[in-house]
Amino acid sequence: MKNVLIVAILILLTVLISAYLIREKKKGAACIGCPYSGGCSGGCHSLDDFVSSKEIK
């Protein structure tokens, strides 16, 4: 019985995460989880910010 409950919870989590990803893609989010996802062209800017903050002047 415990195994069935664990499998049901895992399936529920998978469905909820998939629904979230689909919903965000329909909204136009290029990179889900990126703070700039709604307004950028699709490239991730987090690496650019990291590199520019570490440049030696």
Secondary structure, DSSP 8 states (H G I E B T S, - for coil): -HHHHHHHHHHHHHHHHHHHHHHHHHHT-SSTT-TTTTTSSS---HHHHHHHHT---
